[in-house]
Amino acid sequence: MKRLAVLVCLGLLATSCSSSAEEEAPTKAAPAATAVPTTTAVPTTTAVPTTTVANSLSKNLRGADLEGADLDGVDLASASLIGANLRNANLKDANLEEADLSGANLLGANLEGANLSGVNFSGANLGGANFSGANLSGVNFKDAYIGNMDLREWDLAEAYLEGADLPGVNLARANLEGANLKNANLKGAGWGDTWLTEANLEGANLEGANLTWANLEGANLRGANLEGADLERAELQSRYVNRGDFITDLSGANLKNVNLKDANLRDVNLKDANLEGANLDGANLLNANLKDANLEEADLSGANLRGANLRGADLEFTNFTEANLRGADLTKARFADTDLTGAKADRETVWPKGVDTKANLEALGVIFD
């Protein structure tokens, strides 16, 4: 492993030696009684303290090759490390507050306990890096690679992760409240019991993600890809609906074959969403907007759709057995082999033409209050 501290130490000693050489001639000419005492000489055994080395480091290390360097506890606050090679470097307990590490290579680096507040990691390679115990408040991870890392219980509230590449990361029980994950790649990520309230996941790739018990209240998932994701018992209801703030937005999202069993989707915007083959068994869709959504072959058995907007939705081969459709609007919805056995309706329920007579609906198994 490179010992940068030693190299800097040698640099400091070389400077001292140079100064002594310039004064050597007058020192030799002086009487012996006035010779410089040996106690003032720089002892060859005296090492420059680590703190001195740390404080003497240049803050301009742009493009520096620090692979394997031991930088334990160094102070690099506000330093420029743009494009630097810090592969396998030891930055344990280092102070990197407000440092610029954009485009840097930190593959396998040790950042345990480091102060990374406000650090710019945009475009950096952070694969396999150790961030345990690090301060990550206000960190910028835009377009960074953070694949297959264990980020369980991390506090990434308000973190900037737009476009970040995070395939297979484990974010179980992590706090990502208000984080920006727009267009991030989170394919196969683990999100069990993760806190994502009011997070921005617009256009994010969450294919196959495990979001069981995740809290996504007020999150923006517009256009996100959640195909095959598991959102069983997830909280997706909108927040502060009366003020119009933080409506959970899944409009246009790809939710094909997603598991939303018993999920809370109250007041959620699912307009134009693709829910083909989705499992919504027992889900709460009270007042949800499913206008023009694709629910072909979806399972909504036992789901609560009271007051839901299903205008123009594709309901071919959809299972509504024992679902609550009281007050729902199904105007122009497309029915074909739709299973309405035991579904509950009332006078406020609006049906599409062709199936809107009570006799027809009762023949399909609908129960009227």
Secondary structure, 3 states (H helix, E strand, C coil): CCCHHHHHHHHHHHHHHHHHHHCHHHHHHCCHHHCCCHHHCCCCCCCCCHHHHHHHCCCECCCCECCCCECCCCECCCCECCCCECCCCECCCCECCCCECCCCECCCCECCCCECCCCECCCCECCCCECCCCECCCCECCCCECCCCECCCCECCCCECCCCECCCCECCCCECCCCECCCCECCCCECCCCECCCCECCCCECCCCECCCCECCCCECCCCECCCCECCCCECCCCCHHHCCCCCECCCCECCCCECCCCECCCCECCCCECCCCECCCCECCCCECCCCECCCCECCCCECCCCECCCCEEECCECCCCECCCCECCCCEEECCECCCCEECCCCECCCCCCCHHHHHHCCCEEC
